[in-house]
Amino acid sequence: MAHPYMPNSTADAKAAMMRAAGVTDVDELFEQIPADHLAAEPIALGDGVRAEASVRRHVRRLLDRNDSCAENLNFLGAGCWQHYVPAVCDEIASRSEFLTPVWGTPSSDHGRNQAWFEYASQLGELVGMDFVGLPVYSWGAAAGHAIRMAARMTGRREVVVPATLDPERLAVIRTYCGGEGGEAIAVVVARHDPDTGRLDLADLEAKVGDATAAVYLETPNHLGVVEADAAAVARLARGHGAETIVGVDPISLGVLKPPSEYGADITVGTTQPLGVHMNAGGGVGGFIATRDEERYAREYPTLQVSLADTRVPGERAFGMTLFHQTSYGSREEGNDWTGNSVYLWTVVNAVYMALMGPRGFADIGATIAANSAYAARRIGTVPGVSVRWPSGFFKEFVVDFTTTGRTVAQVNTALRARGIFGGKDLSVDFPELGQAALYCVTEIHTADDITALVSALHEVVAA
């Protein structure tokens, strides 16, 4: 029986839509799906539950089977990190004027546009850039768009990236660099130096040439190592007429130089550390920032918010700019297709950055650096366990379990039994590192937390 408030579920509405689409069977709309991808038999679903209380109890029972970082000690990071989210971030984001509106007129959206403008202004100051777009879904999406921007600007079809990239982010970049009709951008991977964890400059120099549209690097990189040679990388790219794209974790910029100071042309990264809770299945936010130059501004695929004078002397207003070059303004004719995004997170990010201020970022950066260095030293005392590249990292570091005779999977299983999420297993994605894991330590971790981890590791490797 069709619900009266869902007209597209009625037989008449369905028939009308099929006539408009020119099909006689709904299956015709999905004929491109290979036959071996289709279910061979109906999914065995139980009878529907009509009582709301019963549904709630059932869902609660399913959710209670999960173990979260709220109930366990967590040392996982690798792209989505556990930072403290001040209560005011949730309070502001949950206000109806931010939470429920999706779109509207410039006048009705004045407050929202101001929040977006404040986000862009503060993030630009943090990364040392003047022009910041509204965010896309993720760091990988931002990097992919930035590479395509560089390709359009230079007319070249090649990008050089480091071998230390997060494999998931590299997969997203490869997707953005794909295309038809000669639009594909070749992704060239430069090796890392096994002694330092940083880019191998000699290998990079051999792979950057006249076909290179951009060199992409991250600092700290996926393995936590700070790319101390980033300025040399930028000089190398500039010498070949290529753009330098730097990916950065913005929470590190309280203690590290902003990318603009060592030669970045385009800066990208994640906004998740700036007041956004960890989540699975939803966008965590990725930003793109450049200098305020028309040649960069014209290539942005994202929405921009600007501040301008109105017809009333002394009055100013916020509004969209360069709207026509986005997929919102020109659909498939836009620079790139960005679709919907994570605009509510800009409000959270703006609140977080305003709350922290320059001193707050310096304090949290120093705290994370101290906590992670302390944890690395303590973990290095566990028999058979060592820390690769024990200096020059931020927040994350690589722990090697190879000589313990145990796999990372075995270690993590044993830690889980003790209420601890261990580091991300790197043995598949980076087999050259052996049985290694990426551990993350942030401002939320106390000395007691680290002692609990080290004690658990002593027990696990001795068992």
N, C-alpha and C positions, 0 to 999 in steps of 0.2 A: 504494500500500500504506500503510495507516494505521499511525502509530507507536503501539506498545503503551502508551506512557505518556501519550498524548493521546486520552482516550476520546471527546472531542467530535468527533474526526475520523473515527470509525468510522461505518459506514453505519447500524448499529442505533441508536447514540446520536443521530445526525442525524435519523433517522425519528421517534424518540421526542420530540425537541424540536419538530419540525414538528407532530406530533399535538397536543402541549400548546399550541402557539401557534395551532392551528386553521387551518393552511395546508397546501397540497399541493405548493407550489413555493416555494423560497427567494426567488425574484424578487418574490413577493407582499409580502414584508417591505420592499421598496424601491420600491413603486409610486409613492411621492410624488416620486421623482426624475424630473424632466422627461426625455423621450426624447432631446432633443438634447444632454443632458449625459452620455449613455452612450456608451461606445466603440463605434464602428461595426464594428470588426473586432478579432479577438484581438490582444493585445499580443505582439509577436514577441520572446519570451524564448529565450535559448539553453538548451542542455541543462544540467541541474544538475551542479554540481561536487561529487564525493563525497569528495575528499581534503581534509582540514583545511588542510594546507600550501598546497594550490593556492588554496583560498578566501582564506587569509591574504595570499598574494602578490597575488591579484587585487584585494582590497580595499585593500591598501597602495598598489598602483599607482594606484587611483582617488584615494585620499587625497593622494597626492603631487602631484596636479595642482592642489591648492589652494595659494593663497598666503595666509599668515596674518600677523598682526601680530607674531609672534615673529621672522619672517625679514625683515620690512619695517618701515620707519619709519612710524608711524601718527599721523595727526592727525584721525581720525574720532572722533566722539562721538555727540551727538544722541540720547541715551537709553540707550546702553550704552557705558561708558567704560573706557579702559585705565588702570587703577590697579595699583600693585604689590600683589600678594597675598603676605603673609609665609608662609614655608614651614610654620609651625606651624598655620596655618589648614587647609591640606590634610591635615596629619598628624592633627589631631584629628578632622576630618570623615571621614577614611577608617577610623577605628577601628570595629571590627565592632559595638560596642554602640550606635553612633550610625548607622552606615551601613546596617545590615541590618534593624533593627526597624521595623515600620510601626505597630503598635498593640499594646496589651496591658492589663494591669490596673494600677491606680494604684501598687501595690507594685513590680511589675516595671519600671515606667516611672519610678521615682523619680528616677534620674539624668537621664534625658531631660527630665522635667518641670522639674528644677532648671535645666538648661541653657536651656530655654525661658523660665523665670522670669528668669534672669539677662539673657537677651536683651531681654525686655520692660523690665526695670528700667533697664538701661543706655541703651536707645534712648529711653525716657521722659525720662531725665536729659538726654540729648543734645538733644532737641527741646523740652524744658521742659514736658512733659505728664506726667500721673500714671498714665494708664490706656492700655495698649498691647495690641492684639490680636496673635495670631500672624499671620504674613504671608499675603497672597494672591499671585497669580501675578506681578503687575506694578504699576507706578505707576498705569497707566491703570485697572486693576481696582480698586485702592484708592480712586482718585478717584471712580469710578463708584459704589462702595459708599457712600462718604462723602456723596455727593450724595443718594443714596436715603435715607440716615439722616436728613439734614436735611429732606427732603421729608416723611418720616414724623413728625418732631418738630414741624414747623411746619404740616403739613396743606396746604402750598402745592405748586404744580406747575410751577415755573420756576426755572432756574438761569442765572446770568450768568457767562460765561467769557471770557477774553481772546483776542483774535485771534492772539496770538503762540503759542498752544498748538501743541505737536507734533501735526501732522495725524493721525498714528497714534493718539496718546493721545486726541485729540478724537473719533476714530472709535469708540474703545472706550467713551468717556463717552456718546456718542450711543446706542450699543448698550445700555448699562445704563439709560439714560433712556427707552428705548422700552418699550412694554408694550401690553397689551390691556385692554379694559373700563374705559377712562378712567384707567389707571394711568400713562400716558406723562407724562414731565417735559419741558417745552419747554426747549431749549438756546438761549439768547440770547447772541450774540457781541458783545463790546464792542471798539471799535477801539483800536489802539495809537497813540501819538504818534510820528509819523515822525522828529521831531527828537531824541527821547530813547530810543525803543525801549520805553518803559514804557507802562502803561495810560493811556489818555486819560480823565482823571477826569471831564471834562465829559460825554463820551459815556456813561461808566459811570453817572453820576448820572441821566442821562436814561433809562437802561434798567433801573434798579433801582426796584422799586415794591412795592406791597402783595401782589403775586402771587409775589414772589421768595422762594424757600426758602433759597437760598444764593448767595453770590458766591464764585467760585473763582478764585484767582490763584496764580501760581508765582513764587518768587524764589530763585535766579536763574530767569528765564523761559527758554523753549526757545531763545531767541537769545542766551542768556548774560547778559542785562542784569539787574542787581539792581533790584527794584521798590522804589525809595526812598520811594514814597508808600504803602506797604503799610498803615501805621497809619491813614492817611486812608481807604483802601478799607474797612478794618474798621469804622471809625466810621460810614461811609456805610451799610454793610450793617446794622449794629446799629440805626441810626436808623430803618430800615424793618422791623425785627423779623426780619431774615434772619440766617442763620448765615454765618460767615466760614470758608471752607475754604482752607488754604494748602498748596500742594505745594512740597516742598523737597528739594534734594539734601543728604543729611545730612553729606557730606564738607565742605560749605561752613560748617558751624556752628562750626568752630574759629575763624572770623574774622567771621561774621555773627551777628546776634542770633537766638536761637531764636524761632519763630513765636509762642509764647505771650506774648512780651514786647511784641508790637505788635498784639495783639487777635485772634489765631486762636482759633476755637472747636474746630475739627477740623484736625489736621495729617496730611497724607499724604505719601508719597514713595516712593522706591526704596531698597532695601537693597543693590543691586548694588555700589556703591562700597565697601561695608564687607566686603571680603575675598572677594567672589565673582568668579570668572573670567568674562570675556566668553564668552557662548555663544549659539548660534543654535538656536531651536526649543524651548528650555526656559525655564521661568519664571525671572526674575531677582529676584523678590521685591518686594512692595509693602506698606507698613505703613499702619496707621490708628492715630492717637493722639488722646486727648481729655483734658479734665479728669476727675478722678475724681468724677463726679456721676452719680446714678442715671439721670437722663433721657438721658444719653449712653450709659451702660453698657447700658441696656435695648434700645438700637437696634443694637448691634454684631451683625454676622452672623458674626463670626470666633470662633475658639476663644480662651479666656482661661485663663491659668494663675495660680493664686493660692497664697499661703502661709498656712497656718492651724494653730492648735493642734490636737493630737490628744487622745484621752482620757487619755493618759499625761502627767501634769504635767511641764512643761518641754520636751516633745517637739513638734516641728513637722513638717509634711509639705506636699508640693506636690500640687495636684490641680486638676481642671477646675472652672470656675465658669461659670454662665450657659449651660451646655451645651444646655439645652432650647430656647433661642431660635436655635440654629444649624441649618443643614441636616443636620448630623450627628445632632442630637438629635431634630429634628422633621421632617426631610426637606422636602417641599414647603411645609410649614407654618412653616418657619423664616423669620427676617427677610429673608434673601436666600440664594441658593444659591451657596456658595463652592466646593463640590467638594473635590478634593484640593488640596494646596498645596505649598509649597517649604520644608517644615519643617526639612530638613537644613541649609538656609542659615541658619536661626536659630542653629544651633550655630556655624557659621562666623562669623556676625555678632557673636555674643557673644565669641568668641575674639579677633576683630579689635578690637572696642571695648575689651576688657579690656587687650589688648596696647598699644593706643595711649594710653589714658588722656586726661585733659583736656589735658595738655601736648602729647601727640602730635597731637591734633586741631588744636591751635593751630599747631603747627609745620607740619603738612602743608597746612593751609589757607593759611598765609602763603607757603609754597613754591609752591603752585599759583597763587596770586594774582600772585606775583612772576614766575614763569615765563611765565604767559599774557600779562601786561602787557609783558614783554620781547619775547616773540614778536610781539605786535601791533605794537610800535614798529618792529621789524626788518622785518616784512612790509610795513609802510606806506612803506618806503623803495624798494620795487620800483617802477620806472616804470609809471604807469598803474594801479597797485593802491592801494586805499585801505581803511581799516578804518572801518566805520560804528560810531558810538557808541564812540569809542576810550577811553572811561573808564567806570567804573561797571559793569564786567562781572566775572564770575568763571568761570574755566576755559574758557569758550567765547566766541567773538566772531565777528562777521560780516565777511567779507572780500569786497570788491566788485571784480570783474574787468571791469566793463562797458566802461570806457574803453580797455582793452587791445585791444578788438576780437576777443577770444576768449571762447568760452563756457566755463562751468565744466566741462562735459563734456570739452572739448578740453584744458583745463588738467590735469584729473585723469588723463586718458589719458596725457599726456606725463609727469606725475609718476610714474605707475605704471611707466612704462618705466625710470624712475630708481630704482625700489625704494621709492617713497613713496606712502602712501595720503593723498590730499588731503582737504579738508573736504567735508562733505555738501552736495550741490547743492541750493540753495534756490530755484532759478529757476522751478520748477513750482509748488511749494507757496506761495511768496511772490513772485509775479511783480513786485510793486511794488518789490522790492529790486533788480531787474535781474539781471545775471549775478553772483549772490552765492553764497558758500559759508560754511558754519558750520565753523570750525576749533576743535579741542579741544587744549588743552595741559595736562598734569597734572604730578605730581611725578616721573614717569618720564622726562620730557624734559630733556635736558641742553642746555647752550649750544651744543655741537657739533651736536646734532640740529637745533636751530633754525637754525644757520648753514647746515647741509646743505639744509634746506627753502628758505631764502631764496636760496641760490645756484641751486638748481634752478628756482625761480620766475623769477629773472633770466633764465636760459637759455630758459625756456618762453615768456615774454612777448616776448623779443627775437627768437625764431626766425622 
